[in-house]
Structure formats: structure tokens, C-alpha cells
Amino acid sequence: MSIFQRTTIALARSPAVGQAMRAMAARTSLARRFVGGADVHEAVRTAVRLREAHGIRASLFYLGEYVADRAAIAHNVDQAIGACKALADAGLDVHVSVDPTAIGYMQGDALGEDNARRIGMAAQGAARGGRGCLMLDMEDSAIRDRTCALHRHLLEAGVPAGLTLQARRRRTPEDLAWAIRQRTSLRLVKGAFPERALDHAGRARIDLAYLDAAAIMLSREARDSGFYPVFGTHDDRLAGAIIDLARERGWSPADFEFEMLYGVRPDWQLALRGLGYNVRVYLPFGADWWPYAIRRVGENPRNAWLLARSLTSDGRYFG
């Protein structure tokens, strides 16, 4: 891991820096641009607006990660469970994303897994026979194997859980070989916090690895098993190649989706919807936005410009 990535992780975990940055955000459009609401009710209103105006779905994510305090962990879990109910009450599909470090994994795997099961079962119950999903986010490499193990345990227990995998990791095809045989959802992203010993190097090689992984996700075996591919990318070149591959292999636009961050490239989100493809936004809510924002910078230093530019923008999203 580079000095830059180590620095961004340290900044994400700093309470003092987070407090200072949240105070700054109150005077700017930064939080409004990338966060869907201060609480679950505002977030659901944002999700309803996106669905009614544009047919765009949402995965709600309560802001809070790298949490060791048990009271804070319990609060994060309650917020995720509350989001499941609020989404269902609004007539939306019940889809929530969680960071394992937000729900107990900094205390221990047993606590984290128990909380993940509670959230997943809440999503299943709130969906009332519809599509409910607990999507596990992928954090830094220290927790990667534990997150993959959690996904397997949840599926074995009958909990509707999805997993995020990073294309830059060289072992991702191995993980996919198992995942595509399950009735599950998998979100493919390029990946954050690169590590030379574990990853492909360079943008061109990572893009190729992303398309190689997409080919596995769009295989006949995946379709026959009921696997649901999710392509987390803002890269229109990759999206175009995925669309071509899906068409060649007989996947309909209804059988997979693209996912992007709320507030990032809304023009491209609308363009994909106009072409008839499913689009979902990763929609954070809550006050503790700083770790989330700085992780966006850690994933790709160019995102620093997006964050900086928002300081002088009006923060509007889809008007």
C-alpha cells in the first residue's frame, strides 16, 4: 500500500479531522452533493425522487465505518435495519449496503456476523417476498478474507446477501468461480487502496481484469444459477464493452445492473437509463460523511478534484 493510501485511511479514521471537515461541510455543498440525506427519512425521499423521476434505484448506506465502540456499532445496525423498513414502506426495493467495520468486525467476527444476519433478515422480511438484499462493501485488504467468509456464511444460512469484489485483485477470478454458482448478487468495482503484492498494476491492466471478471459474471453458468451481476463503474468505456458482451451472450438489460455513487456522473446515469439499462446509485445518509468522502479520494486521487469542485458548486443532483 502506498504512502498516499495509508494517509487516506488514517484521515478516514481520525475523529478530529472528521469533526473539522463536517463543520466545513455545513458551509458548503460538499455533503449535499455526495450524501442523500442527514437521516433515513431524507435518504428515502431522495431515493423516491430518483425512482419516480428517472427510474433509478438506490442502495442506502448509513455513514459510519471503522467503529470499535459497541454503542456506535449498535447504532449503525439499528440505522441499517431502519433503512430496510423505510424503503419497504415507501414501496422501493429493499437494498442496503454495509461496511463490515461499521457493524462489529473491529470488535470481532462473531459480533459482526450476528449483526449482518440481523440486517439481512430485516431486508428479507421487509421485502415481503420481493427483492431484498444486504450488500457487503469491500474495505481495505486487512478485512477482505473475513468479508468473503461472511458472505458465504450468510448465504449458507439463507440470508439474502451480496458481495463487492475488486477487479484489481489478482485472486478475484477465483472468488468469482464460486460466487457465480450461487443465487446471489455481486458488485464488481475496480477497487480501492492498491497493494502491489496482491494487485494488477496500471490502469490498462486493471481495466482488462475488470472485463475478464465481467465475462465470468456474464457466463451461461452464472445465468443458469440465478446469479445477478452488478457493475460498479463510472467508466463509460467499460460500460459500453459490458453492454456489448451481455448482448452477445443473450443477457437482457433486466438481468443485470450498473451502479454508481450518488452525485457522480448523473449525466451518464441518465444516459444508461435512456438506453433501457438498470441503474442503481449508492446513496449514503447520515452525518459522519468524512470517512466515506476521503475513501473516494483514496480509491482514485482524481476524485479529489470532484470533492474540491463541489465546494464551489450548488450541490444539485438531477435538478
N, C-alpha and C positions, 0 to 999 in steps of 0.2 A: 504494500500500500504506500502511495506517495505521501510526501510531507503535506501536500495540498489536501488529500483525502483525510489524513489523520487530523489536520487542523479543522476541517469542516465537521468531523464527528465530535471533536472537542467543543466546538462552538455550539453544536446542536445540543450537547449535554450540559451546557453552562446555564444555570438558573439566572445568574446575574446578567449575562448577555441577553438572555431571553426576555427578562423583565425590561431591560433598556430598549430592546427592539420593539416590544409590544407597545411601549409608551410612544415611540416614534410613529408606529403604525396608526395610532389614534389620530395623528395629524396628517396622514397621507392616505392614498388609495391602495397601499400595498396589500393590507389584509383583505379589503373588499374585492380586490382583483382576483386573488387566488383562493379565497375562503368563501364557502357558500352561506355562512351564517354564524352568528355568535352562539346559537343553541340549535337543538334539533328541530324546533318548530320553524325557525328561519330557513334551515337547510332543506327541510321538506317543502317549504313554499318555493324555494329555488328549484328543487327537483320537479315539482309540479309544473312550474313555468316552462322549464326546459322540455318536458314531455309534451305539454299541450301546444306549445308554440312551434316546436321543431321535431318532436318525436324522438328526442334524445333521452336516454335512460341515465340513471345515476347510481353510483356505489357510494354510500355515505361512509365517511371515515371520521371518527372523533379524534381530534388533535391531542396527542399525548403519547410519548414514547420514551424508552429508556427509563422506566419508572420502577423504583425498588420499594417505595413506601406502600404498605398494604392498603391503607385508606385510599391512596390515589389509584391503586390498581382496581379496587372495588368500585370506585367512581367511574373509571374508564369502562369497566364491564357493564355497569348499570346504563351508561350512555349508549353503548352498542346495542344492548337489549332494548332500550327505549327507542332507538332508531328503527329497529325491526318493527315494533308496534306502530310507530308513527308512519312508516312507509306503507304498511298494510292498511291503516285507517284512511290514508289518502288515496288508496286504490292503485298504488305503484308496486312494481315488483320489489320483493324484499331482498335487497342486496347490500351487504355491509362489508367493509374491509377493515382488518385489524392488523396491527403490528404485534407480534408475539411479545416484544419487550414492553408493551403497554398493558398486557393482561396477566402478567405474573412470571414471565420467563427470566426476569432478573432476580426473582426470589427462588425459583426452582421449577423444574419441568412439570412436576405433579400439579402444582397450583395453576400454572399456565394452561396445561391440558384440560383441567377441570373447568376453568373459565371459558376456554374455547368451546368445549362441549355445550356449556350453558348458552353461549351466544348462538352457536349453530342450531341447537334445538329450538331456541326462540325464533330464529329465522324460519325454520321449518314449520313451526306452529303458526306463526303469524301469516305465512304464505297461504295457509288453508288449502293445501293441495296444489297451489300454484308453484312458481319458480322461486324458491328461497335459496340463498347462498351466503355462506360465510367465506369470504375470500381472504386467504392468508397472504399478507405482504411479505416480501423478502427483504431483510435488512442486511447488515454487514456480515462478512463471512464467519464471524465468531458464532453466529446462531443459525447458519444455513442448514447444517445437517439436522439440527433439532427441529427446525421448521418443516423440513421434508418428512421427518419421522412423525411429527404431529399430524400432518396431512394424511398419512397412511393410517394412523390410529383413528382419526375421525371417520374416515371412510369405512374402516372395518367395523366401527360402532354404528354405522348407518346415519351419520351426521352429514348433511349436505355442505361439503367444504370444497373450496377450490384453492389453488396454489399459484403463486407467482414464481416463475423461473427466469433466470438471466441468460440471454443468449451468449454473452461474453464468456461465461464459464465453460471450460472445455468439457466438463462432465455432464452438461445439460442434456445431450442426446441420450445418455444412459438413463437419466431420470425420466425423460420423455418416453422411453421404450416401455416403462412400467405404467406411466400415467395414462397413455392413450388407450390402454386396455381396460380402463376404469370408466364408470359412468360419473364423470367429474368435469369440472371446468378448470382450465389452466390459462393463466395470463402470462404471455411472453413479453418481456421487456429487454432492452439492450443491456441494462444493468448498471448499478452504481458501485462506487468505491473499488476500482480495479486493483487486482493483485497479480503481479507478474507471474508468480509461480502457479496460479490457478487459471489464468485467463488467456484468451486470444488477445493479440496486441494489434492496435491500429484500427482506424475506422473501417477501412475496406474489409479487413478480415472479420471484424465483428458484424458488419452488415451481411457478409456471406454466411457467417454462423447463424445469424437470425433467419435468413431464408432457408438454410438447411433444417433448422428446427421447425420452421413453418411447414416445410414439406412433410415432416413426420406428423405434425399436428393435423395436416390435411390429407392423411393417408386413408386408404379404404378401411384399414383395421380400426382407425380412430372413429370413422363414421359408423361402422358396424357396431361398435361398443357403446355408442351414445355419448361419446366424448364431445365436449363443447369448447372449441378454440376461441381464445380471446387474444387479440394482437394489440399490445400496448405500445403504440408508437405515434409520434408526431411527424414522422418522415414520410412524405408523400411518395417518394420513390419506392420505398419498401412496401407501402400500402398498395401501390399500383402493381407491383410484382406479385403480391399475395392475392390480389383480385384476379389476376391472370391465372395463377396457379389453381385457385379454387374453381374457377370456371372450367379449366381444362380437366379437372378431376371430378366434376359433377356436383360440387358443393353449391347449394343455393345461398343467396345472400341472407336468408333467415337462419342459417345453420352455424353462423359464427359472427363475431363482432369485433369492432375496433374500439379501443379505449384510450382516452386522452385525459390529461389533467384539466380540471376546471380552470378556465381563464387562459389557457394556452391554445393558440391556433383555432379559435372558434370559427374562422372562415373555412378552414379545412374540414372541421366537423360538419358544418352545414353542407359543404360540397359532397362529402360522403353520404350524408342523408339524402341529398338530392339524387344520388345515383342508386338509392334503394338499399344501402347497407346499414346494418345495425351499428349505432354509435352509443357508447356509454362514457360518461365523464366520472372521474374520480373526484368526489366532491367532499372536501374536508369541512368540518364545522367545529366551533369552539374557540376559545381564547388563546390557547397555547400553540400559536401558529409558527413560532420561530424555528423549532427543530425541523418541522416539515419544509419550511422555505429554504433553510440552509442545506437540507439534503438535496433539494433540486439543484443547488449550486454544486454540491459535491458530486452529483451524478455527471454533470457536464458544466464546466466553467463558463460556457457560453450562456447558460441560464442566468448568470449574474447580470447580464445585460437586460434580460427580461425583468428581473426584480428591480434593477435600478430604474429602468424606463417607467415602471409602474408608479414610481414615486412622484412623477410629474403628470401621469395620466389621470383621467377622470374615473377610472376603475369600472367602467361599464362593461357588461358582458352580454352579448346578444341584445343590445339596446335596453 
